Amino acid sequence: MIKAKIESLIRQELQGSFPIEGKMLLEIPKNQEYGDFATNISFQLAKKMRMSPLLIARNICDKLSDSMQGDFFKFNAVNGFINIKVSCRWLWQNLLELYNDKINFPETDNKILIEYVSANPTGPLHIGHGRWAVIGSTIDSILRFTKRNTYSEFYINDAGNQIKNFYNSVAAVRNNKPVPENGYHGSYIKDLAKSKEDPLKINIQHQKNTLNKIQVHFQNWYSEKSLYENSMVSKTIALLKEKKLTYENEGALWFKSQNSGDEKDRVLIKADGTYTYFAVDIAYHYDKIQRGYNKLINIWGADHHGYIQRVKAAVSALCGPQFMDSSSFTIIIGQLVSLLRGSEPVRMSKRTGEIITLDEVIEEIGPDATRYFLLQKSPDTHIEFDLELAKQKSSENPVFYIQYAHARICNILKKMGDINLNLTLTWDNHSQLNSYERQLVFKCIMVYDEIWAASNLLAPHKLANYTWDLARHFHVFYENCHILKADEETAKKRIVILNQTKKTLVLCLELMGISAPETM
């Protein structure tokens, strides 16, 4: 990774002269005139060295300029910050090394369980479920790429009153009777009633088929019913009682969740003797940890926001205080998705007159556009998803814009044919990079830094935004840097750049579960 490489070089040069401890934060300045990177290490050292950040920054720049400048780096102190400009020669060297050297991400002994979607199996998936699915599967993909030990799981809510109501609804239609008031009234119930197969199994398989269409696959589909069959719920309640974390009141059993910051205590067993959803959820999370997972990641819908504290409190009480911390138990809350056609809201399906399903969205705009549009914003941001824009073949449509960049590169490389190209061309073969070449090369070599940041922050939208920006830099390069009409040496240089850009686009699209078409 580029930032880690530069940080290591700087640390090595400053060792013994400046008491640098902890991580050195390297950022890319918004104003490129300042440099390619900047660090605020001077502010971190000010108190320890009893000097102003401005003076420390100047001293550091003087030392680094003497020992590291060469053909690779230039250092400049501005307002206490240390700005770093890398040379074209250094950029070229790192571009050539990009896919030749195996990337070594820092290792961890965490065993991670990522659970997402976990929709009720009583109906079809909607666009909100699609968002959790795309976010979760991309996080899982990025974590795996960065050598994390992850396991993906869908929790099937196949027990409880909603399942009884579901079966009763299908049975009522089969017997030509009205659906119970507390039942399910969607048109899909009529379709299920026509089959002799178990309607729950049909729905679960339908959900699997829908998710398969957008490249979402789970290693495990975990049945809620199994928590009762293996007595995990009763064992978990017994353990909470043993730890004196429960009490009885008005015939119900309560968990002392207020002790851990919840707004009130919560019922585990109702007065009629049945378990609450909360009790079953505690048992499920306890089971996760009993299976050996020491880091949990959950992706929930916006309606679960108030649920976080009580679940963390219960898991922490059973398994240790570390599960109150986001480093061990991360809950990502995804905000809602609104569907639009242009500026007009889309609330109902044209086909059924009911809520539009995820299947219908995929059918209309395709899996690639579905994934990108659901991924491009932070999970805590509400999405307005324009179906008409997602179908456009123009630069306004981000997924088309990215895929077209890849197809365009493939077309150029095809036209160039079997040009005699040595991918280990040294910098001595070339003149300086112009500004368009430089910007594209710089964007390419930052790919592993971007993936690493997305992995650490569990922020797949950062990868989506990086990929769009990479495509943007390519399109600008394409408009300003001729290849077919360039002299041989310039053409070779630019083909090297295109090859690495192509590989970078393919890698990012693969991690996001999006195809990279060669023609469009």
N, C-alpha and C positions, 0 to 999 in steps of 0.2 A: 504494500500500500504506500502511496506517495507521501502522505503526511507522516506516516511512521518512519519512512526512510529519511526524510528531511529532519525530523525531530531527533533521530538517532545520530545523524551527522553533527547536528548542532550541540547536542549533549556531550558528544565525544570531544568536541573542540573547546567547550566551556568548562569541562570537568577540572576541578581544582581551583578555578578562578571565580566561579559564581555558584552559590549554594542552591542549585536547582533540585527541588524535590517534587515528587508527584508528577502528574501528567502536564505536559506542555501543550497548551491549546493552540492549535494552528487553524486559522480560519481563512476563507477566501474573501478578500475585501469586495464590497459592492462596487466601489470605484476602482476600476482596473489600473488607473494611473498610479495608484499607491503601490501596486505590485501584484504578484500572483498569490502570495500568502502573507498573513500577518499573525503575530503573536503578542499577547499582553503579559508575557512572562516578567517584564520589568515591574509591573504593578504587584505581582506576587512576591517579588524579591525586595520591594521597597522597605517594608517593615523590618525584615531580617537584616538587611544591609544598612539600614538607617540612612538611606539616600533617596533622592527623588526619582520617580520612574523615568523622567526625561534624561537624567544623567546616566542612570543605569542603562537605558536603551542605547545611548550614544556610545558608552563604553563597550557594550556587547557588540554593537555594529562595527566598531573599530577593530576589535579582536577578531571577529568573524571575517571581516574584509581582508585582514592580513593573512589568515590561515585557510579560508575556504573559497575566496572569490574565484580565482582561476578563470576558466572558461564557462563556469556553471552558474554561479550565484552572484547577486548584488544585494547588499543590505543597506537599509536606510531607516533612520529613526525619525518618527513623526509623532509628536504629542505623546511620547512615552511608549508608543507602539513600535515594534520592529517589523518593518516591511521587507519582504523577500521577493526578488525578481529572479526567475530561473531563465537560463539561456536557451536559445533554440536548439543548440547542440545537446543540452541536457534533456530537453523534451524529446528530441529525436531518439536519443539513446534509450529512454524509457518506453517510447512507443515500440521500438524493435524488441524490447524485452517483455512486452506486455503479456504475450501468450507463450513465450518460450520458457519463462521461469515459472515454476509451480508456486502458487500463492499459498502462504502458510498463515492461516488465521490463528489468533491466540486460542489455545485449548481451554476447555472447561470440563469439569466432571459432573456438570448438571445433567440430570435425566428429566427431560421436559415433556409434559403432556399438554397439548394444545387442543382444547375442546371448543367447537364452534358450530353454528347453525342450530343444532339441537331443537328443531321445530317440532311442535306437536304433530303426531302422525295422523291427525284427524281431518286433514285437508291438504290442498295443494300448496306449494311454496309460493310466496309473494316476493316482490322486488326487494323488500327489506331483508328477507332470508338470503336473497342473492347477494346482497352487499356483505353480510357476515361471511358467506361462503367464499367470496372472492378475496376479501381481506384475510381471512383465516388461512386459505390455501396458499396465498402468496407469502404470508409470514412464515408458514411452514416450509415453503420452498426456499426462501432466503436463509432461514435458520439452518437448513440442511446444507445449503451451499457453503455457509460459513462454518461448517463442521460441527454443528450443534446436534446433540443426540435428542431428536424429537420423535414424538408419536402423536398421531392425529386421531381424534375421536368425535363421534356424533352420539349424543345422549338421547335415546329414544324414550319419550314420555309415554310408555305403553301400559301404564297402570293408573288407577285413580278414577275419579268420577267422570272426567272428560271422556275416558275410554268407554265407560258404561253408557254414557249419553250418546256416544258415537254409534255403538252397536245397536242401541235402541232406535236410533234414527234410521239406520239402514233396514232394520227389521220392520219398522213401521211402514216404510215405502214398499217393501216386499209383500206385506200383507194388506196393501191398499188402505192403510190407516194414516191419519194425520201425524206428522212428525211432532214429537213432544215439544212443548214450549221451550224447554231447556236443552233441546237437541240441536242438531246441525241441519240447516235448511238450504245449503248450497245445491246447485244443480248436479254437482258431482256425486251427491248421495244417491240420486236416481240412477246414475251410471253404475255405481257400486252395487245397487240393489239388483241389477240385471244379472250379476255374476253369482255363481254358487261358491266361489272361493271366499276365503276369509278377507273381509273388506280392509282390515288393518294391514294385512300382509300386502294387499294390492296397493294401498296408499304408500306404505314404506318403500315398496319397489318403485313406485312412480316418483317419489322424491329422489331416490337413488338415480333413476334415469335422467331426471331433470338436471341434477348436479353433474352427472357425467357429461352432459352437453356443454358445460362450461369448464370442463377439466378440473372438477373438484372430486377428489377421491379420498376416502377415509381408510385408515388402517384398521379401525374398529368401529362397529356400530354397537353401542353399549345399551342393553335393555334395562330400563328402570325396574321392570318386573323381577329381574335377577336379584335385586337388592332385598326383595322380600323372600325369594326362594332360598337364598343363602343366609338368611337371618341377619344381614348386615345392618338393617335399620334398627332392629331390636338390640343388637350388640352395641351399636353406636349410642343409643339412648341409655343403655346400662352403663356405659363408660362415662357419659356426662353426669349421670347420677352419682357414680363412684367418686368423681372429681368434685362433687358438691356444687355443680353448676346449674342445678335445676331446683324447682320447688313446685308444690301443688297449690292451686288456688281455683276455687269455684269448679272443682271436679276436673280441671285441666292440668297438664304438666307444662311448665314454662321454663325457658332457657334464660339465664341471667345475662342477656346481651347488653343491657345498660352498663354493665361493668366494663365493657370494652368500647364504649363510646356510642352505642346505638341509642336512638331516641327513646326507646322503650323496650321492655322485655318481650320475648316472642313465644307463642304457643308451639309446643312440640307435639303433644297429644291432646286432641280436643276432648271435651266432656263426654262425647259419644264413643270414645275409645279409638277413633281413627287418627292416623298420622297426618300432620300438615305437610304441605309441599316443602316447607322449610326443613322439617325433620328428615325427609327423604333426601333433600339436597345435601344436608350435612353428611348423611351416610354415604352418599355418592362421592363427595370430596374426600371423606376419610378413606374410602376404598381406593381412591387414586393414590393417596400417599402410602397406603398399605401395599400397593403394587410396586412401590419403589421409586415413585416420581418425587423429586425434591424441588421442582419448579413447575408451577401450574400457570397456564395461560387460558383465560376464558374470554370469549367474545360474545357479549350480550347486547340485546336491543335497548333502546332508550328507556323503555318502561321498567327496566331493572335497576335504574340508578340508585334507588333507595334500598336496594337489596344487598349492596356491596358490603357495607359495614357489618351487618349481622352474619353473613356467611364467613367473612374473614375472622370475625370474633369466634365463631364456633370452631373453625378449622384451627385457629391459633390455640384455643383452649385444649383441643385434643392432641395437637401435634407439635406445639411449640410456638413461641412468640414470633419467630421469623416469618410465619405465614401472614402476619399483619403487614409485612413490608412488601412493596411491589417487586423487589428483587426475587422473592420466592413465590409470590402469588399476585399475578397481574390480571386485572379485569379491564378489558377494553370495552367501552360503551360506544356502540355505533349509533349515530343519529339517523333520523328518518330520511326516506327517499321520496321525493315528489316527482311524478311523471308529467311531462309536458309534451305538447305538439306545438312547436313554436312558442307562443306565449300563453297558449290555452292549457289549463290543467287537464290531465287524463285521470279520471277516478274510476271509471267503469269499463269493463271489457265489452267490446262490440259484439263478441260472440255470445256471451251469457248474460250481459247486463249486470254482472257482479264485479267484485274487485278483480283487477287485471292480475293474471298470474305471471310468475317468473317464466314459465314455458312460453307464454305468448310474447313476452319481451324478447326472449332469445330467438323465437321464430321470426319476429319482425326485423330485428337489426343484426342478428348473428351473434355467435359466442364471443368473438374478439371484441367487438364494440361493447357488448354487455360487460365484459370483464374490465375493460379500460375505464369506462365511464363510472363504474362502481368503485374503482380503485384510486382515481386520480386526486381525490381530496382526503384530508385527514378524517379518520373515523368520527371524530367529535364535531364534524362540520355537517350541517344539513346539505343534502344534494338535491338540486333541481335537474332532473335528467331529461334532456330534450331528445325525444325519439327521432324527430325529423333530422336534427343535426347529426345524430349517430349514423344515419343512412347516407349522408352527403359524401360525395367523392370530391372533397375540396380541402384546402389547407385549414378551413375552419373546424373541420372534424379531426381532433387530435390523433385518434387511432389510425385514420387514413393517412394523415400527415407522416406518422412514424413509419407505417408499413410501406408507404410510397418511397420514403427515403431508402429503405432496404432494397426495394424493387429497382429503383433508379440506379443504385450502385451495381446491382447484378447486371443490369443492362449495359452499363459502361464497361464493366470488366469483360463481358461477353464480346463487345465490339472491339476491345483491345486485342482479343485473341491470345495466342501463346507468345506474348512479348517476353524477351529474355530478361527476367527480373530476378535479381539477387536480393532476397529479403534481409540479408545481413549487410546491406549497403551501409558503409560507414558515413559519418557526417562529412568527411573530406570529399565525397562525391557530389556534394550539394552546395548550393548557395543558401543564403538565409531563408527561413520561412517567412512568407508574407503574412499579413495580419489574419487573413482568412484561414490559411493553413495552420498557423500557430494556434488560433482559437479552437479549431477542430481537434488538433493533436492534443492540446491541453485537456479538452473535454474527454477525449478517449482514455487518456492515462489515469483519469480520476475514477474510473468505473469501480474498482475494488473498494476505494474509499467510500463511494456512494452506497454500495451494497452493504458494507460493514456498518455504516451509519444507520441504514434502514433496518439492519438486523438488531443492532443494539437498542434502538429506540422503538422497535416493533412498529415501524412506520413505513409500510409498503408504498404509500403515496409518494414518498421521497424518490423511490425508484421510478415510479411512473413519471414524475416531473422531470427527473434527470434524463430519462429516455426521450421525452418530448424535446428537451433542450438540446440533446445531442442531435436529434433529427433536424432541429432548427439550424444548428451550426453547420450541419452538412448541406442543407439546402442553400444557405448563404454562400458556402464554399463552392457549390456547384454553379451558382450564378456568376461567380467572379473568378473562378480558376479553371481555365480550359485544360482539357486533358488530351482529347483527340487531336487538337491542333497545336499542342505544345511541342517543344523540342524534346528529344529522346530522354535526356537526363531529368528534365522537369516532369515529363510524363511518368517516368519510373518512380520518382519521389511521390507523386500524387497517387499513383496506384498503390504504393505501400500504405499511404494514409487511408485510401478507400478500403483496402483489405482489412485494416484494423478497425475501421469504423463499422464495416459490415459485421465483423465478429462481435463487436461490442453490442451492436443493435440486436443481433441474434441472441446473445447471452441474456440481455435484459428482457427481451420478449419471452424467452423460454421461462425465466424466473417468474414472470407475470402470467404464464399460461396462455400467451397470445402467439398466434402463428406469425411467421416471417415469410410472406409470399415473395417469389422471385419475379413474378410478372403481375401487373395490375392494369 
